[in-house]
């Protein structure tokens, strides 16, 4: 399986196939693609689907399309929900990074959630092969994120990573290039947006889109009790009158709305810490926890985790790209790739 050392050409790719965004790293070039994981599809009278747009262009259509055009997010909770559309999306991105050269058959490393099932693994592999891959290697996202964040994963010491993506949060303690303890929970940026949408609907009878919810989340974050309340004006549709309405919300409300999913994340982190062998847990007293993924940018999340665990918490440099950078490094490190690739 690994007899390709002489054949690692610059066509080879590392892909972070995320629920919210797909990032692609090309050997020798770095990150060349960072686009939303969205595909706009047009349906004809026979129910056949034709791809109209992929990525940024398709995301702009979310919630704004006529009946026969649907903007689909083919990945849900970090795994493939629509096989056919994922394949089309991958084909589009691979052709784009290779300047539409159709004969290119790259070797591809793909980051997947640590809690992935055999069926889900097979779906990712088959999508990549159908999209034109010569060989496909799967690596667990927390491992890729730890490599991308620059953690010394091959040393005999504990390294803890919390990678909060769009669909899942991956929590892992890594030592000697292996995951010692891990937990994958289906709470990520999408879930937080969903919770905000439901909260505004319930409290104000106002329907807002996920784009507005994301703006609320990233602008107001998780205010601390001693912080001054921030205000944000939002627009939506009044569920009683059906008329577009403007409303002002406060940051304290959003903290209240997000309490449940944030507490579930904290509980998952504590569970991993409690089940980590004492020798490695001792290392974490000094080294602490590293946050990666888009969720790491949620205002004050690092402070809340620090208070709850009593451990140092740091945010990785450029947390959004940790997974794809880590997978990209493995294109050059054959020995380490052999150790961390998921079998099967």
PALUM-146082 format. One line per 3 residues: number of its first residue (from 1); their letters; for each residue x, y, z of N, C-alpha, C. Coordinates in steps of 0.05 Angstrom, whole numbers, plus 32768, in hexadecimal, padded with zeros to 4 digits. Layout:
N
NUM) a) X,Y,Z,X,Y,Z,X,Y,Z; ...
This chain:
344
1) xxx) 8010,7FE8,8000,8000,8000,8000,8011,8019,8000; 8028,8018,800D,8039,8030,800F,8051,802F,7FFC; 804F,8020,7FE6,8066,801D,7FD4,8065,8033,7FBF
4) xxx) 805E,804B,7FC7,805C,8061,7FB4,806F,8078,7FBA; 8084,8072,7FCA,8096,8087,7FD3,80A1,8097,7FBC; 80A8,808A,7FA6,80B4,8098,7F90,809F,80A6,7F7F
7) xxx) 8086,80A1,7F85,8071,80AB,7F73,8061,80C3,7F7E; 806C,80D0,7F94,805C,80E6,7F9F,8061,80FF,7F8E; 8050,8103,7F7A,8053,811A,7F68,8044,8132,7F74
10) xxx) 8048,8149,7F67,803B,8161,7F71,801D,8161,7F6D; 8013,814C,7F60,7FF6,814A,7F5C,7FE8,8143,7F76; 7FF7,8138,7F89,7FEB,812C,7FA1,7FDE,8142,7FB3
13) xxx) 7FC7,813A,7FBF,7FB6,814D,7FCD,7FB1,8144,7FEA; 7FAC,8157,7FFB,7FA1,8152,8016,7F87,8161,8017; 7F71,8154,8020,7F57,8161,8020,7F4B,8160,803C
16) xxx) 7F42,8177,8045,7F31,8178,805D,7F15,817B,8053; 7F07,8164,8052,7EEC,8163,8047,7ED9,8169,805E; 7ED4,8183,8062,7EC5,818C,807A,7EA8,8190,8074
19) xxx) 7E98,8190,8089,7E7B,8195,8087,7E76,81B1,807D; 7E86,81C5,8086,7E82,81E1,807E,7E93,81E8,8066; 7EAD,81E0,8067,7EBF,81E8,8051,7ED1,81D1,8049
22) xxx) 7ED9,81D1,8030,7EEC,81BE,8026,7F06,81CC,8020; 7F1C,81C3,802C,7F36,81CF,8027,7F48,81BB,8019; 7F58,81C4,8006,7F6A,81B2,7FF7,7F86,81BD,7FF8
25) xxx) 7F98,81AB,7FFF,7FB5,81B1,8000,7FC3,81A2,7FEA; 7FD3,81AF,7FDA,7FE1,81A2,7FC4,7FFE,81A0,7FCC; 800A,8189,7FC9,8026,8185,7FCF,8038,8199,7FC0
28) xxx) 8048,81A8,7FD0,805A,81BB,7FC4,804E,81D7,7FC0; 8033,81D9,7FC3,8026,81F3,7FBE,8018,81FE,7FD7; 8010,81EC,7FEA,8001,81F5,8001,7FE3,81F4,7FFC
31) xxx) 7FD4,8204,800B,7FB6,8204,8009,7FAF,8213,7FF0; 7FA1,8206,7FDD,7F9A,8213,7FC4,7F7C,8216,7FC1; 7F6C,820A,7FD3,7F4F,820C,7FD1,7F43,820C,7FED
34) xxx) 7F32,821F,7FF2,7F23,8221,800B,7F07,822B,8004; 7EF5,8219,8000,7EDA,8221,7FF7,7EC4,8213,8008; 7EAD,821F,8009,7E97,8212,8018,7E8F,81F7,800C
37) xxx) 7E88,81E4,801D,7E80,81C9,8013,7E62,81CA,800B; 7E5D,81D9,7FF6,7E41,81DD,7FED,7E40,81D8,7FCF; 7E2B,81CB,7FC5,7E27,81C6,7FA9,7E0B,81CE,7FA2
40) xxx) 7E08,81DF,7F8D,7DED,81E6,7F83,7DE5,81D4,7F6C; 7DCE,81C7,7F6F,7DC5,81B3,7F5C,7DAA,81BB,7F50; 7DA7,81B7,7F36,7D8D,81BD,7F29,7D80,81A2,7F22
43) xxx) 7D66,81A0,7F29,7D58,8187,7F23,7D46,818B,7F0A; 7D46,8176,7EF8,7D34,8178,7EE1,7D1B,8168,7EE7; 7D09,8167,7ED4,7CEF,815A,7ED8,7CF0,813D,7EDF
46) xxx) 7D06,812F,7ED7,7D09,8112,7EDD,7D17,810D,7EF8; 7D1D,8122,7F06,7D2B,811F,7F20,7D49,811D,7F1E; 7D54,8120,7F05,7D71,811F,7F02,7D7D,8139,7F0C
49) xxx) 7D96,8138,7F16,7DA2,814F,7F22,7DBB,8158,7F12; 7DBD,8172,7F0D,7DD4,817D,7EFF,7DE1,8192,7F10; 7DFB,8190,7F13,7E0A,81A2,7F24,7E0D,81BD,7F16
52) xxx) 7E04,81D3,7F24,7E05,81EE,7F19,7E1E,81FD,7F24; 7E23,81FA,7F3E,7E39,8209,7F4A,7E44,81FA,7F62; 7E5D,81FF,7F69,7E6A,81F2,7F7F,7E79,8207,7F8F
55) xxx) 7E7A,8203,7FAA,7E8B,8215,7FBB,7E7E,822F,7FC0; 7E8E,8245,7FBE,7E84,8260,7FC6,7E6B,8268,7FB7; 7E6C,8262,7F9C,7E55,8269,7F8B,7E3C,825B,7F94
58) xxx) 7E3E,8242,7F9C,7E27,8232,7FA5,7E1E,823B,7FC0; 7E31,8243,7FD2,7E29,824C,7FED,7E19,8265,7FEC; 7E1F,8277,7FD9,7E10,8290,7FD6,7DF3,828A,7FCF
61) xxx) 7DED,8272,7FC5,7DD2,826B,7FBD,7DC2,825E,7FD4; 7DCF,8257,7FEB,7DC1,824A,8001,7DA9,825A,800A; 7D92,824D,800B,7D7A,825B,8014,7D6E,826F,8001
64) xxx) 7D7A,8272,7FE9,7D71,8286,7FD6,7D69,827B,7FBB; 7D66,8261,7FB9,7D62,8254,7F9F,7D45,8250,7F98; 7D3E,8250,7F7E,7D22,8248,7F76,7D1E,822A,7F7A
67) xxx) 7D06,8221,7F77,7CFE,8205,7F7E,7D0F,81F0,7F70; 7D17,81F4,7F57,7D25,81DE,7F48,7D43,81DF,7F4C; 7D4D,81F2,7F5B,7D6A,81F4,7F62,7D6D,81F0,7F80
70) xxx) 7D7F,81DE,7F88,7D83,81D9,7FA4,7DA1,81DC,7FAB; 7DA7,81EC,7FC0,7DC3,81EE,7FC9,7DC7,81D9,7FDF; 7DD8,81C5,7FD9,7DDB,81AE,7FEB,7DF6,81AF,7FFA
73) xxx) 7DF5,81A9,8014,7E0E,81A4,8022,7E11,8186,8025; 7E22,8179,8014,7E22,815C,8013,7E2F,814D,802A; 7E3B,815D,803D,7E46,8150,8055,7E37,8159,806D
76) xxx) 7E31,8146,807E,7E22,814D,8097,7E30,8140,80AE; 7E34,814F,80C3,7E42,8145,80DB,7E5D,8139,80D4; 7E6B,8145,80C1,7E86,813C,80BA,7E88,8124,80A7
79) xxx) 7E71,8119,809F,7E71,8102,808E,7E5F,8106,8076; 7E62,80F5,8061,7E53,80F8,8049,7E35,80F1,804C; 7E24,8105,8046,7E07,8101,8047,7DFC,80FC,802B
82) xxx) 7E09,8108,8017,7E01,8105,7FFB,7E19,80FD,7FEA; 7E1B,80E3,7FE5,7E32,80D7,7FD8,7E37,80E3,7FBC; 7E22,80E4,7FAC,7E24,80ED,7F90,7E2E,810A,7F8F
85) xxx) 7E22,811B,7FA0,7E2A,8138,7F9F,7E46,813C,7FAA; 7E4E,812C,7FBE,7E69,812E,7FC9,7E7D,8127,7FB3; 7E77,8113,7FA4,7E89,810A,7F8E,7E8C,8121,7F7A
88) xxx) 7E75,812E,7F72,7E76,8144,7F5F,7E86,815B,7F6A; 7E83,8160,7F84,7E91,8176,7F91,7EAF,8171,7F91; 7EB7,8158,7F98,7ED3,8151,7F98,7EDF,8153,7F7C
91) xxx) 7ED1,8149,7F68,7EDA,814A,7F4C,7EDF,8167,7F44; 7ECD,8179,7F4C,7ECF,8195,7F45,7EE8,81A1,7F52; 7EEC,819C,7F6C,7F03,81A8,7F7A,7F1D,819D,7F70
94) xxx) 7F1E,8182,7F6B,7F37,8176,7F62,7F3E,8181,7F46; 7F2A,8183,7F34,7F2F,818E,7F19,7F38,81AB,7F1C; 7F2C,81BA,7F2E,7F33,81D6,7F32,7F50,81DA,7F3A
97) xxx) 7F59,81CA,7F4E,7F75,81CD,7F58,7F89,81C3,7F44; 7F80,81B1,7F32,7F93,81A7,7F1D,7F8E,81B4,7F02; 7F82,81CC,7F03,7F7D,81DC,7EEB,7F6E,81CC,7ED5
100) xxx) 7F5B,81BD,7EDE,7F49,81AE,7ECC,7F57,8198,7EBC; 7F6F,818F,7EC5,7F7C,8179,7EB6,7F6E,815F,7EBE; 7F61,8153,7EAB,7F50,813C,7EB1,7F5F,8122,7EB6
103) xxx) 7F78,8120,7EAB,7F86,8107,7EAD,7F95,8104,7EC8; 7F96,8119,7ED8,7FA4,8118,7EF1,7F95,8106,7F05; 7FA4,80F2,7F10,7F99,80E1,7F25,7FA9,80E3,7F3E
106) xxx) 7FA2,80F6,7F4F,7FB3,80FB,7F67,7FAF,80E6,7F7D; 7FC3,80E4,7F8E,7FC0,80D6,7FA7,7FB5,80EA,7FBB; 7FA2,80E1,7FCB,7F93,80F4,7FDC,7F93,80EA,7FF9
109) xxx) 7F99,80FD,800B,7F96,80F8,8028,7F7E,8108,8031; 7F6B,80FB,803E,7F52,8108,8046,7F4F,8106,8065; 7F49,811C,8072,7F43,811C,808F,7F26,8115,8094
112) xxx) 7F22,8102,80A6,7F06,80F9,80AD,7F03,80F9,80CC; 7EEA,80FB,80D5,7EE5,80FC,80F2,7EEF,80E2,80FF; 7EF8,80E3,8119,7F02,80CC,8126,7EEC,80B7,812C
115) xxx) 7ED3,80C0,812D,7EBE,80AD,8133,7EB1,80A1,811A; 7EBE,80A3,8104,7EB3,809A,80EA,7EAE,807C,80E9; 7E98,8073,80DD,7E92,8057,80DB,7E9F,804B,80C1
118) xxx) 7E9F,8030,80BF,7EAA,8023,80A7,7E9B,802C,808E; 7E80,802E,8090,7E70,8036,8079,7E77,8052,8070; 7E7A,8064,8084,7E81,8080,807E,7E9D,8082,8072
121) xxx) 7EB0,8071,807C,7ECB,8070,8071,7ECA,8068,8053; 7EBA,8053,804E,7EB8,8049,8033,7EAD,805F,8020; 7E99,806E,802A,7E8C,8083,801A,7EA1,8099,8013
124) xxx) 7EB2,80A0,8026,7EC6,80B5,8021,7EDA,80AA,800C; 7EE3,8092,8010,7EF7,8086,7FFD,7EEB,8084,7FE1; 7ED3,807A,7FDF,7EC6,8076,7FC5,7EC2,8091,7FB7
127) xxx) 7EBA,80A5,7FC6,7EB6,80C0,7FBA,7ED0,80CA,7FAF; 7EE6,80C7,7FBE,7F00,80D1,7FB4,7F0A,80C1,7F9B; 7F06,80A6,7F9C,7F0E,8096,7F84,7EFD,809E,7F6C
130) xxx) 7EE3,80A2,7F70,7ED1,80A9,7F5A,7ED8,80C5,7F4F; 7EE3,80D6,7F61,7EEB,80F1,7F58,7F06,80F1,7F4A; 7F13,80DA,7F48,7F2C,80D8,7F39,7F45,80D3,7F48
133) xxx) 7F43,80CB,7F61,7F5B,80C5,7F71,7F68,80AB,7F69; 7F83,80AA,7F6A,7F92,8091,7F64,7F93,8081,7F7D; 7F98,808E,7F94,7F99,8080,7FAE,7F8D,8093,7FC3
136) xxx) 7F80,8088,7FD7,7F73,8098,7FEC,7F7C,808F,8007; 7F85,80A1,8018,7F8D,809B,8033,7F7C,80AC,8046; 7F71,809F,805B,7F60,80AE,806E,7F70,80B2,8088
139) xxx) 7F6D,80CA,8093,7F7B,80D0,80AC,7F66,80DD,80BE; 7F67,80D6,80D8,7F54,80E2,80EB,7F59,8100,80EE; 7F43,810F,80EE,7F46,812C,80EF,7F55,8137,8107
142) xxx) 7F51,812C,8120,7F60,8137,8136,7F7E,8132,8132; 7F86,811C,8126,7FA2,8117,8121,7FAD,812B,810D; 7F9E,812F,80F7,7FA7,8143,80E3,7FA8,815F,80EF
145) xxx) 7F94,8166,8100,7F94,8180,810C,7FAC,8184,811F; 7FB3,816F,812D,7FCA,8170,8140,7FE4,8175,8130; 7FE7,8166,811A,7FFF,816A,8109,7FFF,8186,80FE
148) xxx) 7FE8,818F,80F4,7FE6,81AA,80E8,7FEB,81C0,80FD; 7FE4,81BB,8116,7FE8,81CF,812B,8005,81CE,8136; 8015,81BB,812C,8031,81BA,8134,8036,81AB,814E
151) xxx) 8023,819A,8157,8028,818C,8170,803B,8175,816B; 804C,816E,817F,8060,8159,817C,8054,813D,817F; 8044,8135,816C,8033,811D,816F,8043,8103,8170
154) xxx) 805C,8103,8167,806C,80EA,8166,807A,80E5,8181; 807A,80F9,8192,8089,80F6,81AC,8078,80E7,81C0; 8085,80DA,81D4,8076,80CB,81E9,806A,80DD,81FE
157) xxx) 805B,80F1,81F6,804E,8103,8209,8032,810A,81FF; 8021,8113,8212,8005,8118,820B,8001,8133,81FD; 7FF2,8133,81E7,7FEB,814B,81D9,7FCC,814A,81D5
160) xxx) 7FBF,815F,81DE,7FA2,815F,81DC,7F98,8174,81C7; 7F88,816B,81B4,7F7D,817C,81A0,7F5E,817C,81A1; 7F52,8193,819E,7F35,8194,819C,7F30,81A3,8181
163) xxx) 7F26,8193,816E,7F22,819E,8153,7F04,81A1,814E; 7EFB,81BB,814E,7EDE,81C1,814C,7ED8,81C9,812F; 7ECC,81B7,8120,7EC6,81BC,8104,7EA9,81C5,8100
166) xxx) 7E9F,81C3,80E8,7E84,81CB,80E1,7E70,81B6,80EB; 7E77,819C,80E8,7E64,8187,80EF,7E6A,8178,8108; 7E84,8175,810E,7E8C,8166,8126,7EA2,8175,8136
169) xxx) 7EA4,816D,814F,7EBB,8176,815F,7ECB,815C,8166; 7EE4,815D,8161,7EF6,8146,8165,7F08,814D,817D; 7F08,813C,8191,7F18,8140,81A9,7F2B,8128,81AB
172) xxx) 7F45,812D,81AD,7F57,8116,81AE,7F70,811C,81BE; 7F7B,8107,81CB,7F95,8108,81D7,7FA7,80F6,81C7; 7FBD,8101,81BE,7FCF,80F3,81AB,7FEB,80F0,81B8
175) xxx) 7FF6,80D8,81B4,8012,80D3,81BD,801E,80BE,81AA; 8038,80C0,81A5,8046,80AD,8194,8037,80A7,817A; 802E,80BC,816C,8021,80BB,8152,8007,80AB,8152
178) xxx) 7FFB,80A8,816A,7FE2,8099,816C,7FCE,80A8,817D; 7FB4,80A3,8177,7F9F,80AF,8188,7F9A,809D,81A0; 7FA0,80A7,81B8,7F9D,8097,81D0,7F80,8097,81DA
181) xxx) 7F74,80AF,81D9,7F59,80B2,81E3,7F4B,80C6,81D1; 7F33,80C1,81C8,7F26,80D4,81B6,7F07,80D3,81B9; 7EFB,80E8,81B2,7EDE,80E9,81B1,7ED6,80FC,819A
184) xxx) 7EC2,80F3,818B,7EB8,8103,8174,7E9A,8109,817B; 7E93,8122,817C,7E77,8129,8182,7E6C,8139,816A; 7E52,8135,8165,7E46,8142,814E,7E3C,815E,8156
187) xxx) 7E4E,816D,8160,7E49,8189,8167,7E5F,819A,815A; 7E57,81AC,8149,7E6B,81BE,813C,7E5E,81D8,8136; 7E6B,81E7,8124,7E61,8201,811C,7E44,8201,8112
190) xxx) 7E3D,81EC,8102,7E21,81EA,80F8,7E0D,81E7,810E; 7E13,81D7,8122,7E01,81D2,8138,7DFD,81EC,8148; 7E12,81FC,814B,7E10,8215,815A,7DFE,8229,814A
193) xxx) 7E01,8229,8130,7DF0,823A,811F,7DD3,8232,8121; 7DCF,8218,8121,7DB3,820C,8122,7DA6,8214,813D; 7DB6,8213,8153,7DAB,8219,816D,7DA3,8237,816E
196) xxx) 7DB4,8248,8162,7DAE,8265,8161,7D94,826A,8151; 7D91,825D,813A,7D79,8260,812A,7D60,8259,813A; 7D62,8242,8148,7D4B,8239,8158,7D45,824C,8170
199) xxx) 7D59,8256,817C,7D56,8269,8193,7D48,8282,818A; 7D51,828E,8174,7D45,82A7,8169,7D28,82A2,8161; 7D23,828A,8156,7D08,8283,814D,7CF5,8281,8165
202) xxx) 7CFF,8273,817A,7CEF,826E,8192,7CEA,8287,81A2; 7CFF,8298,81A5,7CFD,82AF,81B6,7CEF,82C7,81A8; 7CF5,82CB,818E,7CEC,82E3,8181,7CD9,82DE,8169
205) xxx) 7CD1,82C4,8164,7CC1,82BE,814D,7CCD,82C9,8133; 7CE7,82C7,8132,7CF6,82D1,811A,7D05,82BB,810D; 7D01,82B8,80F3,7D0F,82A3,80E4,7D28,82B0,80D7
208) xxx) 7D40,82A4,80DE,7D59,82AF,80D2,7D67,8297,80C3; 7D78,829E,80B0,7D87,828A,80A2,7DA0,8282,80B1; 7DAD,826C,80A9,7DC5,8263,80B6,7DDC,8276,80B3
211) xxx) 7DDB,8286,809C,7DF0,829A,8098,7DEF,82B0,80AD; 7DD7,82B8,80B4,7DD3,82CD,80C9,7DDB,82C1,80E4; 7DD4,82A8,80E9,7DDB,829B,8103,7DFA,8299,8105
214) xxx) 7E07,8293,80EF,7E25,8292,80F0,7E31,82AD,80F7; 7E26,82C2,80EB,7E2F,82DE,80F1,7E2B,82E4,810E; 7E14,82DD,8119,7E0E,82E1,8136,7E23,82D3,8147
217) xxx) 7E28,82BA,8140,7E3B,82A9,8150,7E57,82B5,8150; 7E61,82BC,8138,7E7C,82C6,8136,7E80,82E2,8140; 7E6A,82F2,8140,7E6C,830E,8149,7E69,8310,8167
220) xxx) 7E56,8301,8173,7E50,8304,818F,7E5F,82EF,81A0; 7E63,82D7,8195,7E72,82C2,81A3,7E66,82BA,81BD; 7E77,82B4,81D1,7E6E,82AB,81EB,7E77,82BF,8200
223) xxx) 7E68,82D5,8204,7E71,82EA,8217,7E73,82DF,8234; 7E87,82E9,8242,7E8B,82E2,825E,7E78,82F2,826F; 7E71,82E8,8287,7E5E,82F6,8299,7E65,8313,829E
226) xxx) 7E7F,8319,82A0,7E88,8335,82A7,7E8A,8347,828E; 7E85,833C,8276,7E88,834C,825E,7E6F,835D,8259; 7E74,8375,824D,7E5D,8386,8246,7E4D,8379,822F
229) xxx) 7E33,837A,8231,7E22,836E,821C,7E25,837C,8201; 7E2B,836C,81ED,7E2D,8377,81D2,7E12,8374,81C4; 7E0C,8386,81B1,7DF2,8383,81A3,7DF8,8380,8185
232) xxx) 7DE5,8372,8178,7DE8,836E,815B,7DCC,836F,814E; 7DCB,837D,8138,7DB1,8380,812A,7DB0,8369,8115; 7D99,835B,8115,7D96,8345,8102,7D7C,8348,80F3
235) xxx) 7D7B,833C,80DB,7D62,833D,80CB,7D58,8321,80C6; 7D3E,831E,80C6,7D31,8304,80C1,7D14,8308,80B9; 7D06,82F2,80B9,7CEA,82F3,80B1,7CD8,82ED,80CA
238) xxx) 7CC6,82FF,80D0,7CB4,82FC,80E7,7CA1,82E4,80E1; 7CA1,82D0,80F3,7C91,82B8,80EF,7C73,82BC,80F2; 7C6B,82D2,80FF,7C4E,82D7,8102,7C43,82E7,80EB
241) xxx) 7C52,82FD,80E4,7C48,830F,80CF,7C53,8307,80B3; 7C6A,82F9,80B3,7C77,82F2,809A,7C86,8309,808E; 7C88,831F,809C,7C96,8337,8092,7CB3,8337,809B
244) xxx) 7CC6,833E,8088,7CE2,8341,8090,7CE5,8356,80A7; 7CF5,834E,80BB,7CF6,835F,80D3,7D14,8361,80DC; 7D1A,8378,80E9,7D34,837D,80F5,7D32,837B,8113
247) xxx) 7D46,836E,811F,7D45,8369,813C,7D61,836D,8148; 7D62,8377,8161,7D7C,837A,816E,7D7E,8365,8184; 7D94,8356,8183,7D99,8341,8197,7DB2,8347,81A7
250) xxx) 7DB4,833B,81BF,7DCB,8341,81D0,7DDD,8328,81D3; 7DF6,832C,81D8,7E09,8316,81DA,7E02,8302,81F1; 7DF7,830C,8207,7DF0,82FB,821D,7DDB,82E6,8215
253) xxx) 7DCA,82ED,8202,7DB5,82DA,81F9,7DC2,82C3,81E9; 7DD7,82CA,81DA,7DE4,82B5,81CA,7DF4,82A2,81DB; 7E00,82AC,81F1,7E0E,829B,8204,7DF9,8287,8210
256) xxx) 7DE2,8291,8216,7DCC,8281,8221,7DC4,826C,820D; 7DC1,8274,81F4,7DB8,8262,81DE,7DCC,824B,81DA; 7DE6,8252,81DC,7DFB,823E,81D5,7E03,822D,81ED
259) xxx) 7DF8,8232,8205,7E00,8224,821D,7E00,8206,821A; 7DEA,81FB,820E,7DE8,81DD,820D,7DFE,81D0,81FB; 7E01,81D9,81E2,7E17,81CD,81D2,7E33,81D1,81DD
262) xxx) 7E37,81E9,81E8,7E52,81EF,81F3,7E58,81DD,820B; 7E43,81D9,821C,7E46,81C7,8233,7E4C,81AB,822B; 7E3F,81A2,8215,7E43,8187,820A,7E60,8184,8201
265) xxx) 7E6B,8199,81F4,7E87,8199,81EB,7E9A,8197,8204; 7E94,81A7,8218,7EA5,81A7,8230,7EA4,818C,823E; 7E8C,817F,823F,7E8A,8165,824B,7E9A,8150,823B
268) xxx) 7E9A,8152,8221,7EA9,8140,8210,7EC7,8143,8215; 7ED0,815C,8218,7EED,8161,821D,7EF4,8155,8239; 7EE3,8159,824D,7EE8,814E,8267,7EE8,8130,8267
271) xxx) 7ED6,8123,8257,7ED5,8106,8255,7EF0,80FB,824A; 7EFB,8108,8236,7F14,80FF,822A,7F2A,8102,823F; 7F2A,8119,824D,7F3F,811D,8262,7F3D,8108,8278
274) xxx) 7F25,8102,8280,7F21,80EE,8296,7F2A,80D2,828E; 7F28,80CB,8274,7F2F,80B0,826B,7F4B,80AE,8260; 7F5A,80C4,8262,7F76,80C5,8258,7F88,80B8,826D
277) xxx) 7F9B,80A7,8265,7FAE,809B,8279,7FBC,80B1,8289; 7FC0,80AC,82A4,7FCB,80C1,82B5,7FE6,80CD,82AC; 7FF7,80BC,82A0,8012,80C7,8297,800E,80DD,8282
280) xxx) 7FFB,80D7,826F,7FF6,80EB,825A,7FE6,8103,8264; 7FD4,80FE,8277,7FC4,8113,8283,7FD7,8127,8291; 7FEC,811C,829D,7FFF,812D,82AB,800D,8140,8298
283) xxx) 8013,8137,827F,8020,8148,826B,800E,8160,8264; 7FF3,815B,8265,7FE0,8170,825C,7FDE,8187,8270; 7FE7,8182,8289,7FE7,8198,829D,7FF7,81B0,8293
286) xxx) 800E,81AA,8286,8020,81BF,827C,8019,81C6,825F; 8014,81B1,824E,8010,81B6,8232,7FF4,81BF,822B; 7FE0,81B7,823B,7FC5,81C0,8238,7FB7,81B6,821F
289) xxx) 7FA3,81C5,8216,7F92,81BD,81FF,7F96,81D1,81E8; 7F97,81C6,81D0,7F99,81D7,81B8,7F7F,81D6,81A9; 7F74,81EE,81A3,7F5B,81EF,8194,7F60,81F3,8176
292) xxx) 7F52,81E4,8165,7F55,81E8,8148,7F39,81E8,813C; 7F37,81EC,8122,7F1D,81ED,8114,7F10,8208,8117; 7EFB,820D,8107,7EEE,8227,8107,7EE2,822E,8121
295) xxx) 7ED9,821A,8131,7ECD,8220,814B,7EE1,822B,815F; 7EFB,8228,815A,7F0F,8233,816C,7F0E,8251,816C; 7F02,825D,8157,7F01,827A,8154,7EE9,8286,8163
298) xxx) 7ED8,8275,816F,7EC1,827E,817E,7ECB,828E,8197; 7EC3,82A7,8198,7ECD,82B9,81AD,7EC8,82AE,81C9; 7EDE,82AC,81D9,7EDF,82A4,81F5,7EDD,8286,81FA
301) xxx) 7EDA,8276,81E4,7ED9,8259,81E8,7EF2,824E,81F7; 7F09,8259,81EF,7F22,8250,81FC,7F22,8257,821A; 7F17,826E,8221,7F17,8277,823D,7F04,8264,824D
304) xxx) 7EEC,825E,8241,7ED9,824D,824F,7EE5,8231,8253; 7EF2,8226,823F,7EFF,820C,8241,7F15,820C,8257; 7F24,8222,8258,7F39,8224,826B,7F2E,8224,8288
307) xxx) 7F18,8233,828B,7F0B,8234,82A6,7F00,8218,82AE; 7EF4,820A,829A,7EE7,81F1,82A0,7EFB,81DA,82A5; 7F12,81DA,8298,7F25,81C4,829A,7F3D,81CA,82AC
310) xxx) 7F41,81E5,82B1,7F58,81EE,82C0,7F73,81E7,82B2; 7F72,81E5,8298,7F8A,81DF,8288,7F8F,81F7,8275; 7FA8,81FA,826D,7FAE,8210,8259,7F9F,8209,823F
313) xxx) 7F93,821D,8232,7F86,8218,8219,7F90,822D,8205; 7F9B,8223,81EE,7FA5,8235,81D9,7F97,8230,81BF; 7F95,8244,81AE,7F89,8241,8194,7FA0,823E,8180
316) xxx) 7F9E,822A,816F,7FB2,8225,815A,7FB4,823D,8147; 7FCC,8240,813C,7FCF,8255,8127,7FBE,824D,8110; 7FAE,825F,8106,7F9C,8259,80EF,7F8C,823F,80F3
319) xxx) 7F7B,823E,8107,7F6D,8225,810E,7F5C,8219,80F8; 7F53,8229,80E5,7F42,821F,80D0,7F51,820D,80BD; 7F6B,8210,80BB,7F7A,8200,80A7,7F8B,81E9,80B3
322) xxx) 7F88,81E5,80CE,7F99,81D1,80DB,7F97,81B5,80CF; 7F7E,81AC,80CA,7F7A,8190,80C0,7F87,818D,80A4; 7F82,81A0,8092,7F8D,819C,8077,7FAB,81A0,8077
325) xxx) 7FB6,81B2,8088,7FD3,81B5,8089,7FE0,819C,8094; 7FD3,8190,80A9,7FDE,8177,80B4,7FDE,8161,80A0; 7FC8,815E,8092,7FC7,8149,807D,7FDB,814F,8067
328) xxx) 7FDE,8169,8060,7FF1,8171,804C,800E,816A,8053; 8015,816D,806D,8030,8166,8076,8036,8149,8071; 8021,8138,8074,8025,811B,8070,802B,8113,8054
331) xxx) 8026,8125,8041,802D,811F,8025,804C,811E,8022; 805A,812B,8035,8077,812A,8034,8083,8117,8049; 8072,810D,805B,807D,80FC,8070,8071,80E0,806F
334) xxx) 807C,80D0,805D,8072,80B5,8057,8070,80A3,8070; 8086,80A4,807F,8087,8093,8097,8070,8099,80AB; 806C,80B3,80AF,8057,80BB,80C2,803C,80B5,80B6
337) xxx) 8038,80B9,809C,801F,80B2,808E,8018,8095,8093; 802C,8084,8091,8028,8067,8095,801D,8061,80B1; 8027,8071,80C5,801F,806D,80E1,8003,8077,80E7
340) xxx) 7FFB,808C,80DA,7FE2,8099,80E2,7FCA,8094,80CF; 7FCF,8087,80B8,7FB8,8081,80A6,7FA5,806D,80B3; 7F8B,8072,80AF,7F77,8060,80BA,7F76,8047,80A8
343) xx) 7F79,802F,80B4,7F78,8016,80A4,7F5C,8010,8099; 7F5B,7FFE,8086,7F41,7FF5,807C,7F37,8004,8063
